[in-house]
C-alpha cells in the first residue's frame, strides 16, 4: 500500500510509478548510490572513451542495418532511413490480431530495403499458437509474410551487394510480463541456453539482455547466451525507455559491471559497508581505465573488436506516440 509520502513523491515525479519507467535519481539513491554512480561512469565515461566498438571491413561496402521496434500499430510520420537490411524487433501491434499484424507487415514490405526481418513481441498475440487459440475469431486467418523474413527460433543467411553475407537469427520470446501476452517464459526456465547458433552475426530478440538498456527487466539467461555467442550486433526493444545503444566487449570490465548490477540493492547504508560490491565497482574502474590506455597507447584508432547492443524501440516511453529515432548501424 502506498503511503502518503510515496503518493506525494509520485505526484512530484520524484519516484517512478512503474518498473517500465526509468528510475529517478531518488529511486537510485534509495536503492544503491554505488550502483548508480558506477553505471554512470561505465556508460557515459568508460565506454565512450574506448571509441566505436567496430568499423566496417576496409575496402568493402558497409552493410547498412536499419532497426525498428515497438511501433504498436503506428507508422512514423518521418522517413525511415534507407539501408540494406531492415529489422523490426517485435511489438508491431497492440492487440496482435491478424489485421493489425498484416497492416504493419504491408507497411514494412513497402519500404525499399533489400532484406526485411521481423520477430514477434509479447503484444503480437497471433504469432503465438497458444495465445492465438484464446483470441477466438480475432485469431482466425493467416498473415502474408511475402517479402519479409519472419524469424521465430531460427535464422537466415542473407547476401548483399558485393558478396558479403550476414547470418541473422531471431526469436521474440520474453520473460513473463502478464496474462494474455505472447511468447512468454518463466525467468527461471528461460529458453536461451545453447540456442543461438555460434555463427550468428546479428541477433534479433524482443527482450533486452539483463543490465543493458533494459530498466532492470531484461533476461539474465539471454545475457549468458550473448556472452557465449558474442554477436557483432544484438538488437531488441520491449522496454521503451531503454532506447539507445551500448558497446559491449565481453571483457573483465563488463563482467565486473554486470556483477555489481546483479547484486540486490539494499539501500545507501548497505553501500557504505566494504565488501563484494566495492570490489566490483573498483574493478569496473580498474579494468575500464586499463582498457582505455591499452586501446589508445598500444593499439591506436580503429582497432576495437567489440559488439553493439541496440534498443530500437520507436515508442516514446508510455506516451502512445512514436518519437524515438530509428537505429542505423553500418556493419
C-alpha positions in Angstrom: 0.0 0.0 0.0 1.3 3.4 -0.9 2.0 5.8 2.0 1.0 9.5 1.8 4.7 10.3 1.4 5.1 7.9 -1.5 2.0 9.3 -3.1 3.4 12.8 -2.8 6.8 11.7 -4.3 4.9 10.0 -7.2 2.9 13.2 -7.8 6.0 15.3 -7.9 7.6 12.7 -10.3 10.4 12.1 -7.8 9.8 8.3 -7.8 8.9 6.2 -10.8 5.3 5.0 -11.0 6.1 1.7 -12.8 9.1 -0.6 -13.4 8.6 0.2 -17.1 9.6 3.8 -16.4 13.2 4.8 -15.8 14.4 5.1 -12.2 14.6 8.7 -11.0 17.7 10.0 -9.1 15.8 9.5 -5.9 15.0 5.9 -6.8 18.7 5.2 -7.4 19.7 6.9 -4.2 17.3 4.9 -2.1 18.3 1.7 -3.8 22.0 1.9 -4.3 24.1 5.0 -4.9 27.1 2.8 -5.6 25.3 1.1 -8.5 24.0 4.4 -9.8 27.4 6.1 -9.8 29.2 3.1 -11.3 26.6 2.8 -14.0 27.0 6.4 -14.9 30.8 6.0 -15.0 30.6 2.9 -17.1 28.0 4.0 -19.7 28.9 7.7 -20.0 32.7 7.8 -19.5 34.5 4.5 -19.8 32.6 3.1 -22.9 32.7 6.4 -24.9 36.4 6.8 -24.2 37.0 3.4 -25.8 35.6 4.7 -29.1 33.5 3.0 -31.7 33.3 -0.8 -30.9 33.9 -1.8 -34.5 34.2 -0.5 -38.1 33.0 -2.0 -41.4 35.7 -4.0 -43.2 38.2 -1.8 -45.1 37.8 -1.7 -48.8 34.4 -3.3 -48.8 31.0 -1.7 -49.0 29.4 -1.5 -45.5 26.0 -3.2 -44.9 23.6 -0.6 -43.5 21.2 -2.1 -41.0 18.1 -0.1 -40.1 16.3 -1.2 -36.9 12.8 -0.6 -35.6 10.9 -1.9 -32.7 7.7 -1.4 -30.7 5.7 0.5 -33.3 2.4 -0.7 -31.8 0.2 -0.3 -34.9 1.7 3.1 -35.7 3.7 4.2 -38.7 6.3 7.0 -38.1 5.5 10.3 -39.7 9.1 10.7 -40.5 11.1 9.0 -43.3 12.6 5.6 -42.4 16.3 5.8 -43.4 17.4 3.8 -46.4 19.5 0.7 -46.0 20.3 -2.8 -46.9 18.6 -4.7 -44.1 15.5 -3.6 -42.2 14.8 -5.3 -38.9 11.7 -5.0 -36.7 12.3 -6.4 -33.2 8.6 -7.0 -32.3 5.5 -5.4 -30.8 4.3 -4.4 -34.2 0.8 -4.3 -32.8 -1.3 -3.6 -29.7 -3.8 -6.5 -29.7 -1.9 -8.9 -32.0 -4.8 -9.6 -34.4 -4.2 -10.8 -38.0 -5.4 -7.5 -39.3 -3.1 -5.5 -37.1 0.0 -7.6 -37.9 -0.8 -7.6 -41.7 -1.1 -3.8 -41.8 2.4 -3.5 -40.2 3.9 -6.2 -42.5 2.4 -4.4 -45.6 4.0 -1.2 -44.4 7.4 -2.8 -43.9 7.1 -4.6 -47.3 6.6 -1.2 -49.0 9.9 0.1 -47.7 12.9 0.0 -50.1 15.4 -2.1 -48.1 16.8 -5.2 -49.8 16.0 -7.5 -46.9 13.4 -7.3 -44.2 13.5 -9.3 -41.0 10.8 -9.4 -38.2 10.4 -11.2 -34.9 7.3 -11.1 -32.8 6.8 -9.4 -29.5 4.6 -10.0 -26.5 1.8 -7.8 -28.0 1.8 -9.7 -31.2 -0.6 -12.4 -30.0 -1.3 -14.2 -33.3 2.3 -15.3 -33.7 1.9 -17.5 -30.5 -0.2 -20.5 -31.2 -1.4 -20.8 -27.7 -2.5 -17.2 -27.5 -4.0 -17.4 -31.0 -6.4 -20.1 -29.8 -7.5 -17.9 -26.9 -8.2 -15.0 -29.3 -11.2 -16.7 -30.9 -12.4 -15.0 -34.1 -9.7 -12.4 -33.7 -7.1 -15.1 -34.1 -8.5 -16.6 -37.3 -6.8 -16.1 -40.7 -3.2 -16.1 -41.9 -0.6 -13.4 -42.2 1.0 -12.9 -45.6 4.7 -12.6 -44.9 5.7 -12.3 -48.6 8.8 -10.2 -48.9 9.5 -10.3 -45.1 11.6 -12.9 -43.2 9.7 -13.8 -40.0 12.0 -15.4 -37.6 10.9 -17.4 -34.6 13.7 -19.5 -33.1 15.5 -19.8 -36.4 17.9 -17.9 -38.6 18.6 -16.9 -42.2 21.8 -16.2 -44.2 21.4 -13.0 -46.2 23.6 -12.0 -49.2 24.2 -8.4 -50.0 25.8 -6.3 -52.8 29.5 -7.1 -53.2 29.0 -10.7 -52.0 29.0 -10.0 -48.3 26.8 -12.2 -46.1 25.2 -11.9 -42.7 23.8 -14.7 -40.5 20.7 -13.3 -38.8 19.0 -15.3 -36.1 15.8 -14.2 -34.3 13.4 -15.2 -31.5 10.8 -12.9 -29.9 10.4 -14.8 -26.6 10.2 -12.6 -23.4 10.3 -13.1 -19.7 6.8 -13.3 -18.2 5.1 -9.9 -18.1 1.3 -10.7 -17.6 -1.6 -12.8 -18.7 -2.6 -12.8 -22.4 0.7 -11.9 -23.8 2.6 -13.9 -26.5 5.9 -15.8 -26.5 6.4 -15.7 -22.7 8.5 -17.8 -20.5 9.3 -18.0 -16.8 12.5 -16.3 -15.9 14.0 -19.3 -14.1 13.1 -21.5 -17.1 14.5 -19.3 -19.8 14.9 -20.9 -23.3 18.2 -19.3 -24.3 21.0 -21.7 -23.1 22.8 -23.0 -26.2 20.0 -21.8 -28.5 21.7 -19.2 -30.6 24.0 -20.5 -33.4 27.6 -19.6 -32.9 27.9 -18.2 -36.4 25.3 -15.5 -35.7 26.3 -12.1 -36.8 23.1 -10.3 -36.0 20.9 -11.4 -33.1 17.3 -10.2 -33.1 15.2 -10.5 -29.9 12.3 -8.7 -28.4 13.6 -8.7 -24.8 16.9 -7.0 -23.8 19.6 -8.8 -22.0 19.8 -8.1 -18.3 21.6 -4.9 -17.2 21.8 -3.4 -20.7 19.2 -0.8 -21.9 16.6 -2.8 -20.0 15.4 -0.8 -17.0 16.3 -3.9 -14.9 13.7 -6.0 -16.8 16.0 -7.9 -19.2 16.8 -11.6 -19.2 19.9 -12.9 -17.4 19.7 -16.1 -19.5 19.9 -14.1 -22.7 22.9 -12.2 -21.3 24.7 -15.5 -20.7 23.9 -16.6 -24.2 25.3 -13.4 -25.9 28.5 -13.9 -23.8 28.8 -17.3 -25.4 28.0 -16.3 -29.0 29.2 -12.7 -29.0 27.2 -11.5 -32.0 28.5 -8.4 -33.7 25.1 -6.7 -33.4 22.3 -7.6 -31.0 19.1 -5.6 -31.5 15.9 -5.7 -29.3 13.1 -3.5 -27.9 10.4 -4.1 -25.3 11.5 -1.5 -22.7 10.6 1.7 -24.5 12.5 4.0 -22.1 15.6 1.8 -22.6 16.0 3.1 -26.2 19.7 3.7 -27.2 22.8 1.8 -28.0 25.7 0.4 -25.9 29.1 -1.1 -26.8 30.0 -4.5 -25.5 33.5 -6.0 -25.3 32.8 -9.2 -23.3 35.8 -8.4 -21.0 36.6 -8.1 -17.4 35.3 -4.5 -17.2 31.9 -5.6 -18.5 31.9 -8.7 -16.3 32.5 -6.5 -13.1 29.8 -4.1 -14.2 27.2 -6.9 -14.6 28.3 -8.5 -11.4 27.7 -5.2 -9.5 24.4 -4.6 -11.1 23.2 -8.1 -10.4 23.7 -7.7 -6.6 20.5 -6.9 -4.7 20.1 -3.2 -3.9 19.7 -2.8 -0.2 19.9 0.9 0.3 22.5 3.6 0.8 23.6 2.4 4.2 24.4 -1.0 2.9 26.6 0.6 0.3 28.8 2.1 3.0 29.9 -1.3 4.2 33.0 -2.5 2.4 32.5 -5.8 0.6 32.0 -7.5 -2.7 30.0 -4.5 -4.1 33.1 -2.3 -3.6 35.3 -4.9 -5.3 33.0 -4.9 -8.3 32.9 -1.1 -8.5 36.7 -0.9 -8.2 37.2 -3.5 -10.9 34.9 -1.6 -13.3 37.1 1.5 -12.8 40.4 -0.5 -12.9 39.7 -2.6 -15.9 37.9 0.3 -17.7 40.9 2.6 -17.4 43.3 -0.2 -18.4 41.3 -1.0 -21.5 41.3 2.7 -22.5 45.0 3.1 -22.0 45.7 -0.1 -23.9 43.4 0.9 -26.7 44.9 4.4 -27.3 48.5 3.9 -26.3 49.2 0.5 -27.7 46.6 -0.3 -30.4 45.5 3.0 -31.9 42.3 4.2 -33.7 40.1 1.7 -35.5 41.4 -1.3 -33.6 38.3 -2.2 -31.5 36.8 -5.6 -31.9 33.6 -5.4 -29.8 29.9 -5.6 -30.5 26.9 -3.4 -30.2 23.7 -3.7 -28.3 20.8 -1.5 -29.5 17.3 -1.0 -28.0 15.4 0.2 -31.1 12.0 1.0 -29.5 10.3 3.7 -31.5 7.6 4.2 -29.0 8.5 7.2 -26.8 8.1 5.9 -23.3 4.5 5.3 -22.4 3.2 8.2 -24.5 1.4 6.1 -27.1 3.3 8.0 -29.7 6.4 7.2 -31.8 9.2 9.6 -31.0 12.5 7.8 -30.6 14.9 7.9 -33.6 15.4 5.0 -35.9 18.5 3.0 -35.1 21.1 2.8 -38.0 24.2 0.7 -37.8 26.9 0.1 -40.5 28.4 -3.4 -40.4 
